[in-house]
């Protein structure tokens, strides 16, 4: 049985007027939603899912998956990145194993220490993020080309058939310290040439630091909008608590969380760290930590209800008993996934995971 935390939220109506008359292009309501990280609610995946599709991944000597770090799918294929093994697996849409994509190494057609990938669905190419370069293969596993000048990237995403690459630039400050600039680069996938760049924010640090999120996901998609949240894991005295609507090359504030006095500890350090912030038509899904403890916020935008969960959702019959965390599927609106390794009765060996594709309620 689910427990609910009822919350009130403040609304700021952003209205456009012309000669005293409201514009037809009135912007969406900008909501400020209070969050109580001390709440301990309960919620099941079945409470928020409209449909759940299960795909059991074939288990062969070549297709054993230890960690499902990232998933993307097309009409015909499912691609999975396992960071622990540094491998990208290709399955068909029924879960039959097809091949491994990419070669590991420092050669011209190889990728060194991969940290993720993105799909170019128009050209049927897969862009594998390496520590030194981005290597492009086609769906058959053949090498296409590599893109240099983007060492240590954090994340890539295809937006309007344009490749977006995110990495953090560093500037040494006079007298000591460093200035970090998380930056987005837009790249023409047909040539590999840079279209433009945008510095998203800046962070001042006393000591050199670098973070790479192997499970990074900055974008989520509703029916007709795309939302963006940039996690900044560097130490700061405030919480980056706003999700943005991505409109071409512009980011517009869409919704803000308010952690109140819980945001900063008594010592003045940030007590809340938001790792990811997603939005569908109806729900907010926020992974964050509070005083070092993993938390999950599910907020129902239609019912105005907030669920603060320890660790994750109850997966019920769809999981192995562990809490469920949802991750958005690129290019699919309101669709998320999670994986679980469920032992069959009488079996003692850990199986390959089952992928669950979840269509959220509208």
C-alpha positions in Angstrom: 0.0 0.0 0.0 1.5 3.4 -1.0 2.0 6.2 1.5 1.6 9.7 0.3 3.1 13.0 1.3 0.7 15.8 0.4 2.4 19.1 -0.4 1.3 22.6 -1.4 3.2 24.3 -4.0 3.5 28.0 -5.0 2.8 29.0 -8.5 4.3 31.9 -10.4 2.3 32.6 -13.5 4.5 34.0 -16.3 2.1 35.9 -18.6 2.7 37.7 -21.8 0.6 40.8 -22.4 0.2 43.0 -25.5 -1.8 46.2 -24.9 -3.3 44.7 -21.8 -4.5 41.5 -23.6 -3.0 38.1 -22.8 -0.9 36.6 -25.6 -2.0 33.4 -27.2 1.6 32.3 -26.7 1.3 32.3 -22.9 4.1 30.3 -21.3 3.6 27.3 -19.0 3.1 27.8 -15.3 6.4 27.8 -13.5 6.0 25.7 -10.4 8.1 25.8 -7.3 7.7 22.5 -5.5 8.7 22.0 -1.8 10.6 18.8 -1.0 10.9 17.2 2.4 14.0 14.9 2.2 13.1 13.5 5.7 9.9 11.9 4.4 9.8 8.2 4.1 7.0 7.3 1.6 6.2 4.1 -0.4 5.3 3.8 -4.1 5.2 0.9 -6.5 6.2 1.0 -10.2 2.7 -0.2 -11.0 1.3 2.9 -9.4 2.8 5.2 -12.1 3.1 2.9 -15.1 0.6 2.7 -17.9 2.4 -0.2 -19.6 5.4 -2.4 -18.7 7.1 -4.4 -21.4 9.7 -7.1 -20.4 12.5 -8.2 -22.6 14.7 -11.1 -21.3 18.2 -10.8 -22.7 19.7 -13.9 -24.2 22.5 -15.4 -22.2 25.5 -16.6 -24.1 29.3 -16.7 -23.3 29.6 -13.4 -25.2 26.5 -11.6 -23.9 26.9 -11.9 -20.1 26.1 -8.4 -18.7 27.3 -7.4 -15.2 26.1 -3.8 -15.1 23.4 -2.2 -17.2 24.8 1.3 -17.4 22.9 2.7 -20.4 20.2 1.5 -22.8 19.0 2.8 -26.1 16.7 1.1 -28.6 15.4 1.4 -32.1 12.6 -0.5 -33.9 14.9 -3.4 -34.5 17.7 -3.3 -31.9 18.5 -2.8 -28.3 22.0 -1.5 -27.4 23.4 -1.8 -23.8 26.6 -0.4 -22.3 28.2 -2.2 -19.5 30.7 0.1 -17.9 32.2 -2.5 -15.6 33.2 -4.6 -18.7 33.8 -1.7 -21.1 31.5 -3.3 -23.6 28.5 -2.4 -25.8 26.1 -5.2 -26.5 23.7 -5.3 -29.4 20.5 -7.4 -29.2 17.5 -7.6 -31.5 14.1 -6.3 -30.2 13.2 -9.7 -28.8 16.4 -9.9 -26.7 18.4 -12.2 -28.9 22.1 -11.4 -28.7 23.7 -10.2 -32.0 27.2 -8.9 -31.4 29.5 -6.6 -29.5 30.0 -3.1 -31.0 33.4 -1.4 -31.0 37.0 -2.4 -30.4 38.8 -1.4 -27.2 42.2 0.0 -27.5 44.3 3.0 -28.6 44.3 2.3 -32.3 42.8 4.5 -35.1 39.6 2.4 -35.2 39.5 1.6 -31.5 38.0 3.4 -28.5 39.9 3.8 -25.3 38.1 3.5 -22.0 34.5 4.0 -23.2 32.2 5.8 -20.8 28.9 5.8 -22.9 27.3 6.0 -26.3 24.5 7.7 -28.3 22.6 6.6 -31.4 22.3 8.5 -34.6 19.0 6.9 -35.7 18.8 8.7 -39.1 22.2 7.4 -40.3 22.1 4.2 -38.2 25.4 5.1 -36.5 26.5 4.6 -32.9 28.8 7.2 -31.3 30.9 5.7 -28.5 32.4 8.1 -26.0 36.0 7.4 -25.2 38.3 9.2 -22.9 40.4 10.6 -25.8 38.0 10.7 -28.7 34.5 9.7 -30.0 34.5 6.7 -32.3 31.7 6.1 -34.8 30.5 2.7 -35.9 27.4 1.6 -37.9 24.8 -0.8 -36.7 26.7 -3.7 -38.4 29.7 -2.9 -36.2 31.8 -1.4 -39.0 34.1 1.5 -38.2 33.0 4.8 -39.8 35.2 7.6 -38.4 36.4 9.2 -35.2 35.9 12.7 -33.8 38.8 14.2 -31.8 39.2 17.4 -29.7 36.7 16.2 -27.1 38.8 14.4 -24.5 37.2 13.4 -21.2 33.5 14.0 -22.4 30.8 13.6 -19.8 27.8 12.9 -22.0 26.4 12.9 -25.5 22.9 13.2 -26.9 21.3 13.5 -30.3 19.0 16.6 -30.5 17.3 17.4 -33.9 19.8 15.2 -35.7 22.7 17.1 -34.2 25.2 15.5 -31.9 25.6 17.3 -28.5 28.8 16.7 -26.6 29.2 17.8 -22.9 32.5 18.2 -21.3 34.1 20.4 -18.5 36.7 22.9 -19.5 39.3 24.0 -16.9 41.1 27.4 -16.4 43.9 27.9 -13.9 43.4 31.0 -11.8 46.2 33.4 -10.8 47.2 32.8 -7.2 45.9 29.3 -7.3 42.6 27.5 -7.8 40.7 26.5 -10.8 37.6 27.6 -12.7 35.4 24.9 -14.2 33.2 25.5 -17.2 30.7 22.7 -18.0 30.2 23.2 -21.8 28.0 21.9 -24.5 29.3 21.5 -28.0 27.0 20.9 -31.0 28.5 18.8 -33.8 27.4 18.1 -37.4 27.3 14.3 -37.5 27.8 14.2 -41.3 31.2 15.9 -41.1 32.2 15.8 -37.4 32.7 19.6 -37.5 31.7 21.9 -34.7 28.5 24.0 -35.1 28.8 26.0 -31.9 29.5 25.8 -28.2 27.8 27.1 -25.0 29.2 27.5 -21.5 26.4 26.3 -19.3 27.8 27.5 -15.9 31.0 28.0 -14.0 32.4 26.7 -10.7 35.3 28.0 -8.7 37.5 25.4 -6.9 40.5 25.5 -4.7 41.7 22.1 -5.7 41.6 20.3 -9.0 38.7 17.8 -9.3 37.1 15.8 -12.1 33.8 13.8 -12.1 32.6 11.4 -14.8 29.0 10.0 -14.4 28.9 6.7 -16.2 25.1 6.7 -15.9 24.7 10.4 -16.9 21.4 11.4 -18.5 20.8 15.1 -18.9 17.7 14.9 -21.1 14.1 13.6 -20.8 11.2 13.8 -23.1 7.5 14.4 -22.7 4.9 14.2 -25.5 5.9 17.5 -27.1 8.8 18.9 -25.1 12.4 18.0 -24.2 13.7 18.8 -20.7 17.3 19.4 -19.6 19.1 19.2 -16.2 22.9 19.5 -15.8 24.2 17.8 -12.6 27.1 19.6 -11.1 28.8 17.4 -8.5 31.6 19.9 -7.5 31.2 21.2 -4.0 29.1 24.3 -3.9 27.2 26.2 -1.1 23.8 25.9 -3.0 21.7 23.4 -4.8 21.1 23.5 -8.5 17.4 22.8 -8.3 15.9 23.9 -11.6 15.0 21.8 -14.7 14.9 23.5 -18.1 12.9 23.1 -21.3 15.3 22.7 -24.2 14.2 24.8 -27.1 16.7 24.5 -30.0 19.8 26.1 -28.6 18.0 27.9 -25.7 17.2 26.6 -22.2 14.1 28.0 -20.5 13.5 27.5 -16.8 10.6 25.1 -16.4 10.3 24.0 -12.8 12.1 24.5 -9.5 12.4 22.3 -6.4 12.6 23.9 -2.9 14.4 22.0 -0.2 14.1 24.8 2.2 16.5 24.8 5.2 17.4 21.2 4.4 19.4 22.3 1.4 22.5 23.4 3.4 23.9 21.8 6.5 24.7 23.5 9.7 28.3 23.9 8.6 27.3 25.8 5.5 28.0 22.9 3.1 25.5 21.6 0.5 23.4 18.8 2.1 21.5 18.0 -1.0 23.1 16.7 -4.3 20.8 16.2 -7.3 22.2 13.5 -9.5 19.4 13.5 -12.2 16.1 15.4 -12.7 13.6 14.0 -15.3 10.2 15.2 -16.4 7.4 13.4 -18.3 3.9 14.6 -19.0 2.8 13.8 -15.5 5.7 13.0 -13.3 9.0 14.4 -12.0 11.6 11.8 -11.2 14.6 13.2 -9.2 17.5 11.1 -7.9 19.3 12.9 -5.2 21.2 12.4 -2.0 20.5 14.0 1.4 23.3 14.0 3.9 25.0 11.2 2.0 21.8 9.0 1.8 20.3 8.1 -1.6 16.8 9.4 -2.1 14.2 9.3 -4.9 11.5 11.9 -5.4 8.4 11.1 -7.6 6.1 14.1 -7.9 2.7 13.8 -9.6 2.1 17.0 -11.5 -1.6 16.2 -12.0 -2.5 15.1 -8.5 0.0 17.5 -6.7 1.4 14.6 -4.7 4.9 14.1 -3.6 6.6 10.7 -2.8 10.0 10.8 -1.2 11.5 7.3 -1.2 14.5 5.8 0.3 16.6 4.3 -2.6 13.9 3.7 -5.1 10.4 2.4 -6.2 9.0 -1.0 -5.2 9.4 -3.1 -8.3 6.9 -5.8 -7.2 6.9 -8.8 -9.5 9.1 -6.9 -12.0 12.2 -6.9 -9.8 14.5 -9.1 -7.8 13.5 -7.4 -4.6 15.9 -4.5 -5.0 14.5 -0.9 -5.3 13.8 0.2 -8.9 15.3 3.3 -10.5 13.9 4.6 -13.8 16.0 6.1 -16.6 14.6 7.8 -19.7 14.9 6.2 -23.1 16.3 8.7 -25.6 13.9 9.6 -28.5 10.9 8.0 -26.7 8.5 10.3 -24.9 7.3 9.4 -21.4 9.2 6.1 -21.7 11.7 4.8 -19.1 13.6 1.6 -18.4 15.1 -0.4 -15.6 16.8 -3.8 -15.4 16.6 -6.7 -13.0 18.3 -10.1 -12.6 15.6 -12.5 -11.4 16.7 -16.0 -10.5 14.5 -18.8 -11.8 13.3 -21.3 -9.3 16.0 -23.9 -8.6 18.7 -21.8 -10.2 21.8 -20.7 -8.3 23.6 -18.8 -11.1 23.0 -15.1 -11.7 21.1 -14.8 -15.0 21.4 -12.1 -17.7 19.1 -9.1 -16.9 15.6 -8.6 -18.0 14.9 -5.1 -19.3 11.6 -3.5 -18.4 10.4 -0.7 -20.7 7.9 1.5 -18.8 5.4 3.8 -20.4 4.3 6.3 -17.6 0.8 7.3 -17.1 -0.3 10.6 -18.6 
